[in-house]
């Protein structure tokens, strides 16, 4: 395990386009909610903070995918984000993406490695 890595969960805890696993990270010196999902076989993590208003995305804990299991959707005003990049695809997020996390999966485990713009 490299310096700064943190074990988040076992790989089988994340089902394809299933429930997100929530955890906390430190962002600019403050605890911030984050989540990781599995999509298209990979693992993707983001701060759990909509780029429209700093609200958590989940409509119920860990439920961040749209009904088709294709995109992430904010439960407050319906901003839509690409699950594999955090890019805003529609709704009130405009051009602002989610803050993405560096995640790694190996040996059946999922690790948090850092925040991409933090
Ligand atoms: S807070 Fe997410 S769309 Fe408005």
Backbone and ligand atoms as CSV (ligand in chain L), in Angstrom:
chain,resi,resn,atom,element,x,y,z
A,1,UNK,N,N,0.847,-1.190,0.000
A,1,UNK,CA,C,0.000,0.000,0.000
A,1,UNK,C,C,0.891,1.252,0.000
A,2,UNK,N,N,0.625,2.150,-0.938
A,2,UNK,CA,C,1.430,3.371,-1.034
A,2,UNK,C,C,1.059,4.338,0.086
A,3,UNK,N,N,1.957,5.272,0.364
A,3,UNK,CA,C,1.680,6.310,1.370
A,3,UNK,C,C,0.403,7.059,1.024
A,4,UNK,N,N,-0.400,7.318,2.018
A,4,UNK,CA,C,-1.592,8.132,1.792
A,4,UNK,C,C,-2.780,7.350,1.299
A,5,UNK,N,N,-2.580,6.088,0.959
A,5,UNK,CA,C,-3.724,5.294,0.522
A,5,UNK,C,C,-4.565,4.892,1.716
A,6,UNK,N,N,-5.847,4.759,1.479
A,6,UNK,CA,C,-6.736,4.323,2.555
A,6,UNK,C,C,-7.652,3.247,2.010
A,7,UNK,N,N,-7.747,2.155,2.717
A,7,UNK,CA,C,-8.664,1.086,2.317
A,7,UNK,C,C,-10.092,1.549,2.573
A,8,UNK,N,N,-10.937,1.445,1.546
A,8,UNK,CA,C,-12.325,1.883,1.689
A,8,UNK,C,C,-13.272,0.694,1.820
A,9,UNK,N,N,-13.108,-0.309,0.983
A,9,UNK,CA,C,-14.023,-1.447,1.037
A,9,UNK,C,C,-13.446,-2.595,0.217
A,10,UNK,N,N,-14.115,-3.725,0.309
A,10,UNK,CA,C,-13.746,-4.824,-0.566
A,10,UNK,C,C,-14.388,-4.573,-1.927
A,11,UNK,N,N,-13.774,-5.106,-2.959
A,11,UNK,CA,C,-14.258,-4.865,-4.327
A,11,UNK,C,C,-15.699,-5.346,-4.498
A,12,UNK,N,N,-16.053,-6.438,-3.846
A,12,UNK,CA,C,-17.405,-6.978,-4.055
A,12,UNK,C,C,-18.487,-6.198,-3.309
A,13,UNK,N,N,-18.074,-5.186,-2.546
A,13,UNK,CA,C,-19.080,-4.320,-1.895
A,13,UNK,C,C,-19.703,-3.347,-2.890
A,14,UNK,N,N,-19.089,-3.207,-4.054
A,14,UNK,CA,C,-19.590,-2.259,-5.061
A,14,UNK,C,C,-20.136,-3.024,-6.256
A,15,UNK,N,N,-21.430,-2.943,-6.444
A,15,UNK,CA,C,-22.072,-3.606,-7.575
A,15,UNK,C,C,-22.193,-2.628,-8.731
A,16,UNK,N,N,-22.134,-3.145,-9.940
A,16,UNK,CA,C,-22.244,-2.321,-11.146
A,16,UNK,C,C,-23.482,-1.409,-11.072
A,17,UNK,N,N,-23.243,-0.091,-11.159
A,17,UNK,CA,C,-24.307,0.915,-11.096
A,17,UNK,C,C,-25.234,0.700,-9.894
A,18,UNK,N,N,-24.662,0.192,-8.827
A,18,UNK,CA,C,-25.444,-0.080,-7.616
A,18,UNK,C,C,-25.282,1.043,-6.603
A,19,UNK,N,N,-25.542,0.682,-5.376
A,19,UNK,CA,C,-25.462,1.654,-4.302
A,19,UNK,C,C,-24.035,2.175,-4.138
A,20,UNK,N,N,-23.921,3.470,-3.890
A,20,UNK,CA,C,-22.608,4.046,-3.609
A,20,UNK,C,C,-22.211,3.716,-2.182
A,21,UNK,N,N,-20.909,3.584,-1.976
A,21,UNK,CA,C,-20.415,3.436,-0.618
A,21,UNK,C,C,-19.903,4.803,-0.164
A,22,UNK,N,N,-20.437,5.263,0.922
A,22,UNK,CA,C,-20.079,6.599,1.421
A,22,UNK,C,C,-18.900,6.517,2.385
A,23,UNK,N,N,-18.056,7.529,2.348
A,23,UNK,CA,C,-16.964,7.642,3.312
A,23,UNK,C,C,-16.613,9.129,3.424
A,24,UNK,N,N,-15.672,9.432,4.286
A,24,UNK,CA,C,-15.287,10.837,4.460
A,24,UNK,C,C,-13.858,11.047,4.017
A,25,UNK,N,N,-13.582,12.223,3.485
A,25,UNK,CA,C,-12.220,12.598,3.144
A,25,UNK,C,C,-11.956,13.974,3.761
A,26,UNK,N,N,-10.686,14.343,3.774
A,26,UNK,CA,C,-10.369,15.692,4.231
A,26,UNK,C,C,-10.201,16.565,2.996
A,27,UNK,N,N,-10.913,17.664,2.955
A,27,UNK,CA,C,-10.885,18.557,1.793
A,27,UNK,C,C,-10.655,19.966,2.304
A,28,UNK,N,N,-9.522,20.537,1.958
A,28,UNK,CA,C,-9.129,21.851,2.467
A,28,UNK,C,C,-9.272,21.910,3.992
A,29,UNK,N,N,-8.769,20.866,4.645
A,29,UNK,CA,C,-8.711,20.848,6.101
A,29,UNK,C,C,-10.017,20.511,6.810
A,30,UNK,N,N,-11.050,20.205,6.055
A,30,UNK,CA,C,-12.356,19.901,6.659
A,30,UNK,C,C,-12.818,18.500,6.235
A,31,UNK,N,N,-13.532,17.843,7.113
A,31,UNK,CA,C,-14.117,16.548,6.749
A,31,UNK,C,C,-15.208,16.792,5.710
A,32,UNK,N,N,-15.183,16.013,4.649
A,32,UNK,CA,C,-16.168,16.186,3.580
A,32,UNK,C,C,-16.708,14.821,3.180
A,33,UNK,N,N,-18.019,14.733,2.941
A,33,UNK,CA,C,-18.578,13.450,2.519
A,33,UNK,C,C,-18.167,13.117,1.087
A,34,UNK,N,N,-17.943,11.839,0.858
A,34,UNK,CA,C,-17.519,11.357,-0.455
A,34,UNK,C,C,-18.212,10.021,-0.711
A,35,UNK,N,N,-18.118,9.559,-1.932
A,35,UNK,CA,C,-18.670,8.223,-2.236
A,35,UNK,C,C,-17.890,7.593,-3.366
A,36,UNK,N,N,-18.019,6.292,-3.458
A,36,UNK,CA,C,-17.411,5.545,-4.556
A,36,UNK,C,C,-18.485,4.645,-5.151
A,37,UNK,N,N,-18.464,4.527,-6.480
A,37,UNK,CA,C,-19.404,3.648,-7.182
A,37,UNK,C,C,-18.622,2.758,-8.146
A,38,UNK,N,N,-19.286,1.693,-8.568
A,38,UNK,CA,C,-18.738,0.884,-9.659
A,38,UNK,C,C,-19.555,1.200,-10.902
A,39,UNK,N,N,-18.834,1.441,-11.997
A,39,UNK,CA,C,-19.507,1.742,-13.252
A,39,UNK,C,C,-18.641,1.232,-14.387
A,40,UNK,N,N,-19.269,0.496,-15.303
A,40,UNK,CA,C,-18.535,-0.040,-16.442
A,40,UNK,C,C,-17.318,-0.841,-15.972
A,41,UNK,N,N,-17.467,-1.503,-14.849
A,41,UNK,CA,C,-16.415,-2.372,-14.328
A,41,UNK,C,C,-15.369,-1.656,-13.489
A,42,UNK,N,N,-15.282,-0.323,-13.594
A,42,UNK,CA,C,-14.274,0.412,-12.838
A,42,UNK,C,C,-14.842,0.997,-11.565
A,43,UNK,N,N,-13.978,1.584,-10.748
A,43,UNK,CA,C,-14.452,2.266,-9.539
A,43,UNK,C,C,-14.159,3.749,-9.671
A,44,UNK,N,N,-15.140,4.566,-9.295
A,44,UNK,CA,C,-15.049,6.012,-9.451
A,44,UNK,C,C,-15.518,6.667,-8.159
A,45,UNK,N,N,-14.732,7.620,-7.686
A,45,UNK,CA,C,-15.077,8.288,-6.441
A,45,UNK,C,C,-15.196,9.788,-6.634
A,46,UNK,N,N,-16.072,10.383,-5.853
A,46,UNK,CA,C,-16.320,11.830,-5.938
A,46,UNK,C,C,-16.611,12.375,-4.554
A,47,UNK,N,N,-16.379,13.669,-4.382
A,47,UNK,CA,C,-16.940,14.317,-3.205
A,47,UNK,C,C,-18.446,14.238,-3.343
A,48,UNK,N,N,-19.127,14.018,-2.253
A,48,UNK,CA,C,-20.599,13.946,-2.298
A,48,UNK,C,C,-21.133,15.368,-2.142
A,49,UNK,N,N,-20.899,16.140,-3.189
A,49,UNK,CA,C,-21.211,17.567,-3.125
A,49,UNK,C,C,-21.580,18.010,-4.536
A,50,UNK,N,N,-22.822,18.347,-4.712
A,50,UNK,CA,C,-23.285,18.795,-6.026
A,50,UNK,C,C,-22.574,20.094,-6.391
A,51,UNK,N,N,-22.293,20.273,-7.672
A,51,UNK,CA,C,-21.617,21.515,-8.069
A,51,UNK,C,C,-22.609,22.669,-8.230
A,52,UNK,N,N,-23.889,22.394,-8.139
A,52,UNK,CA,C,-24.896,23.465,-8.193
A,52,UNK,C,C,-24.971,24.166,-6.844
A,53,UNK,N,N,-25.374,23.441,-5.818
A,53,UNK,CA,C,-25.376,23.909,-4.437
A,53,UNK,C,C,-24.694,22.778,-3.672
A,54,UNK,N,N,-23.952,23.099,-2.634
A,54,UNK,CA,C,-23.160,22.070,-1.950
A,54,UNK,C,C,-24.034,21.101,-1.155
A,55,UNK,N,N,-24.878,20.365,-1.877
A,55,UNK,CA,C,-25.759,19.374,-1.259
A,55,UNK,C,C,-25.232,17.985,-1.604
A,56,UNK,N,N,-25.543,17.005,-0.746
A,56,UNK,CA,C,-25.195,15.620,-1.078
A,56,UNK,C,C,-26.132,15.125,-2.174
A,57,UNK,N,N,-25.627,14.242,-3.012
A,57,UNK,CA,C,-26.407,13.809,-4.175
A,57,UNK,C,C,-27.520,12.817,-3.823
A,58,UNK,N,N,-27.259,11.933,-2.886
A,58,UNK,CA,C,-28.145,10.780,-2.610
A,58,UNK,C,C,-29.605,11.179,-2.376
A,59,UNK,N,N,-30.513,10.450,-2.936
A,59,UNK,CA,C,-31.929,10.642,-2.599
A,59,UNK,C,C,-32.290,9.753,-1.428
A,60,UNK,N,N,-31.594,8.635,-1.294
A,60,UNK,CA,C,-31.607,7.794,-0.099
A,60,UNK,C,C,-30.159,7.384,0.069
A,61,UNK,N,N,-29.712,7.115,1.259
A,61,UNK,CA,C,-28.281,6.912,1.470
A,61,UNK,C,C,-27.664,5.957,0.441
A,62,UNK,N,N,-26.698,6.452,-0.295
A,62,UNK,CA,C,-25.980,5.634,-1.268
A,62,UNK,C,C,-26.655,5.514,-2.621
A,63,UNK,N,N,-27.832,6.106,-2.769
A,63,UNK,CA,C,-28.553,6.018,-4.056
A,63,UNK,C,C,-28.223,7.268,-4.864
A,64,UNK,N,N,-27.324,7.135,-5.817
A,64,UNK,CA,C,-26.871,8.282,-6.596
A,64,UNK,C,C,-27.031,8.079,-8.106
A,65,UNK,N,N,-27.398,6.861,-8.520
A,65,UNK,CA,C,-27.594,6.620,-9.953
A,65,UNK,C,C,-29.019,6.974,-10.363
A,66,UNK,N,N,-29.172,7.322,-11.633
A,66,UNK,CA,C,-30.518,7.539,-12.167
A,66,UNK,C,C,-31.217,6.184,-12.335
A,67,UNK,N,N,-32.470,6.229,-12.754
A,67,UNK,CA,C,-33.271,4.998,-12.820
A,67,UNK,C,C,-32.688,3.990,-13.802
A,68,UNK,N,N,-31.965,4.456,-14.816
A,68,UNK,CA,C,-31.374,3.539,-15.808
A,68,UNK,C,C,-30.018,2.995,-15.356
A,69,UNK,N,N,-29.471,3.522,-14.274
A,69,UNK,CA,C,-28.149,3.087,-13.829
A,69,UNK,C,C,-27.062,3.541,-14.787
A,70,UNK,N,N,-27.275,4.676,-15.413
A,70,UNK,CA,C,-26.321,5.142,-16.419
A,70,UNK,C,C,-25.537,6.362,-15.933
A,71,UNK,N,N,-26.218,7.315,-15.331
A,71,UNK,CA,C,-25.585,8.553,-14.890
A,71,UNK,C,C,-25.835,8.766,-13.401
A,72,UNK,N,N,-25.027,9.656,-12.810
A,72,UNK,CA,C,-25.264,10.065,-11.429
A,72,UNK,C,C,-26.238,11.231,-11.454
A,73,UNK,N,N,-27.119,11.286,-10.502
A,73,UNK,CA,C,-28.110,12.355,-10.486
A,73,UNK,C,C,-28.227,12.935,-9.083
A,74,UNK,N,N,-28.302,14.243,-9.010
A,74,UNK,CA,C,-28.471,14.906,-7.723
A,74,UNK,C,C,-29.951,14.918,-7.362
A,75,UNK,N,N,-30.255,14.506,-6.170
A,75,UNK,CA,C,-31.654,14.380,-5.757
A,75,UNK,C,C,-32.316,15.737,-5.504
A,76,UNK,N,N,-31.526,16.789,-5.364
A,76,UNK,CA,C,-32.135,18.079,-5.004
A,76,UNK,C,C,-32.793,18.768,-6.200
A,77,UNK,N,N,-32.027,19.012,-7.268
A,77,UNK,CA,C,-32.622,19.678,-8.441
A,77,UNK,C,C,-32.342,18.925,-9.737
A,78,UNK,N,N,-31.820,17.717,-9.651
A,78,UNK,CA,C,-31.711,16.874,-10.839
A,78,UNK,C,C,-30.500,17.088,-11.730
A,79,UNK,N,N,-29.427,17.689,-11.232
A,79,UNK,CA,C,-28.203,17.775,-12.038
A,79,UNK,C,C,-27.735,16.356,-12.377
A,80,UNK,N,N,-27.229,16.199,-13.598
A,80,UNK,CA,C,-26.816,14.867,-14.056
A,80,UNK,C,C,-25.320,14.892,-14.352
A,81,UNK,N,N,-24.623,13.876,-13.868
A,81,UNK,CA,C,-23.169,13.785,-14.027
A,81,UNK,C,C,-22.784,12.431,-14.609
A,82,UNK,N,N,-21.749,12.439,-15.446
A,82,UNK,CA,C,-21.216,11.175,-15.972
A,82,UNK,C,C,-20.575,10.398,-14.824
A,83,UNK,N,N,-20.932,9.122,-14.728
A,83,UNK,CA,C,-20.434,8.314,-13.609
A,83,UNK,C,C,-18.929,8.050,-13.710
A,84,UNK,N,N,-18.383,8.092,-14.923
A,84,UNK,CA,C,-16.967,7.752,-15.082
A,84,UNK,C,C,-16.047,8.973,-15.159
A,85,UNK,N,N,-16.624,10.187,-15.023
A,85,UNK,CA,C,-15.755,11.369,-15.073
A,85,UNK,C,C,-16.230,12.479,-14.135
A,86,UNK,N,N,-17.494,12.434,-13.744
A,86,UNK,CA,C,-18.052,13.502,-12.930
A,86,UNK,C,C,-18.457,14.724,-13.730
A,87,UNK,N,N,-18.304,14.662,-15.050
A,87,UNK,CA,C,-18.665,15.795,-15.911
A,87,UNK,C,C,-20.169,16.065,-15.843
A,88,UNK,N,N,-20.523,17.338,-15.831
A,88,UNK,CA,C,-21.947,17.684,-15.821
A,88,UNK,C,C,-22.535,17.412,-17.201
A,89,UNK,N,N,-23.592,16.636,-17.253
A,89,UNK,CA,C,-24.231,16.287,-18.526
A,89,UNK,C,C,-25.537,17.036,-18.740
A,90,UNK,N,N,-26.047,17.667,-17.695
A,90,UNK,CA,C,-27.311,18.377,-17.855
A,90,UNK,C,C,-27.831,18.849,-16.513
A,91,UNK,N,N,-28.765,19.775,-16.570
A,91,UNK,CA,C,-29.330,20.301,-15.337
A,91,UNK,C,C,-28.520,21.465,-14.820
A,92,UNK,N,N,-28.789,21.890,-13.588
A,92,UNK,CA,C,-28.241,23.143,-13.080
A,92,UNK,C,C,-26.759,23.128,-12.734
A,93,UNK,N,N,-26.036,22.054,-13.005
A,93,UNK,CA,C,-24.586,22.070,-12.720
A,93,UNK,C,C,-23.814,22.849,-13.779
A,94,UNK,N,N,-24.476,23.216,-14.892
A,94,UNK,CA,C,-23.772,23.997,-15.910
A,94,UNK,C,C,-22.583,23.229,-16.443
A,95,UNK,N,N,-21.406,23.848,-16.376
A,95,UNK,CA,C,-20.214,23.171,-16.887
A,95,UNK,C,C,-19.336,22.649,-15.760
A,96,UNK,N,N,-19.829,22.741,-14.531
A,96,UNK,CA,C,-18.972,22.390,-13.393
A,96,UNK,C,C,-19.118,20.916,-13.022
A,97,UNK,N,N,-18.029,20.166,-13.061
A,97,UNK,CA,C,-18.097,18.742,-12.733
A,97,UNK,C,C,-18.098,18.508,-11.221
A,98,UNK,N,N,-18.318,17.275,-10.846
A,98,UNK,CA,C,-18.089,16.868,-9.460
A,98,UNK,C,C,-16.584,16.888,-9.207
A,99,UNK,N,N,-16.208,17.024,-7.956
A,99,UNK,CA,C,-14.794,16.911,-7.590
A,99,UNK,C,C,-14.464,15.421,-7.518
A,100,UNK,N,N,-13.529,14.997,-8.345
A,100,UNK,CA,C,-13.264,13.557,-8.430
A,100,UNK,C,C,-12.116,13.139,-7.511
A,101,UNK,N,N,-12.175,11.896,-7.126
A,101,UNK,CA,C,-11.178,11.314,-6.234
A,101,UNK,C,C,-10.352,10.301,-7.015
A,102,UNK,N,N,-9.133,10.117,-6.592
A,102,UNK,CA,C,-8.307,9.059,-7.181
A,102,UNK,C,C,-8.572,7.790,-6.374
A,103,UNK,N,N,-9.124,6.799,-7.053
A,103,UNK,CA,C,-9.443,5.518,-6.433
A,103,UNK,C,C,-8.627,4.438,-7.126
A,104,UNK,N,N,-8.349,3.366,-6.433
A,104,UNK,CA,C,-7.630,2.244,-7.039
A,104,UNK,C,C,-8.280,0.953,-6.575
A,105,UNK,N,N,-8.277,-0.012,-7.449
A,105,UNK,CA,C,-8.809,-1.329,-7.095
A,105,UNK,C,C,-7.742,-2.373,-7.401
A,106,UNK,N,N,-7.382,-3.140,-6.413
A,106,UNK,CA,C,-6.460,-4.251,-6.655
A,106,UNK,C,C,-6.583,-5.276,-5.537
A,107,UNK,N,N,-6.305,-6.509,-5.912
A,107,UNK,CA,C,-6.354,-7.635,-4.967
A,107,UNK,C,C,-7.679,-7.680,-4.217
A,108,UNK,N,N,-8.757,-7.347,-4.925
A,108,UNK,CA,C,-10.079,-7.464,-4.318
A,108,UNK,C,C,-10.413,-6.367,-3.328
A,109,UNK,N,N,-9.654,-5.280,-3.361
A,109,UNK,CA,C,-9.923,-4.182,-2.430
A,109,UNK,C,C,-9.928,-2.845,-3.171
A,110,UNK,N,N,-10.655,-1.883,-2.591
A,110,UNK,CA,C,-10.777,-0.554,-3.189
A,110,UNK,C,C,-10.140,0.461,-2.240
A,111,UNK,N,N,-9.261,1.285,-2.807
A,111,UNK,CA,C,-8.518,2.265,-2.009
A,111,UNK,C,C,-8.798,3.692,-2.484
A,112,UNK,N,N,-8.771,4.591,-1.530
A,112,UNK,CA,C,-8.809,6.025,-1.814
A,112,UNK,C,C,-7.363,6.513,-1.829
A,113,UNK,N,N,-6.986,7.222,-2.886
A,113,UNK,CA,C,-5.591,7.671,-3.011
A,113,UNK,C,C,-5.430,9.185,-2.930
A,114,UNK,N,N,-6.514,9.926,-3.086
A,114,UNK,CA,C,-6.378,11.377,-3.022
A,114,UNK,C,C,-7.490,12.064,-3.783
A,115,UNK,N,N,-7.469,13.384,-3.721
A,115,UNK,CA,C,-8.492,14.190,-4.384
A,115,UNK,C,C,-7.855,14.848,-5.605
A,116,UNK,N,N,-8.503,14.795,-6.724
A,116,UNK,CA,C,-7.872,15.275,-7.948
A,116,UNK,C,C,-7.558,16.762,-7.945
A,117,UNK,N,N,-8.403,17.581,-7.389
A,117,UNK,CA,C,-8.032,18.999,-7.398
A,117,UNK,C,C,-7.887,19.546,-5.984
A,118,UNK,N,N,-7.743,18.656,-5.039
A,118,UNK,CA,C,-7.649,19.098,-3.660
A,118,UNK,C,C,-6.225,19.348,-3.216
L,1,LIG,S1,S,-28.132,20.951,-5.459
L,1,LIG,FE1,FE,-27.786,19.431,-6.957
L,1,LIG,S2,S,-28.938,20.072,-8.623
L,1,LIG,FE2,FE,-29.175,21.673,-7.212
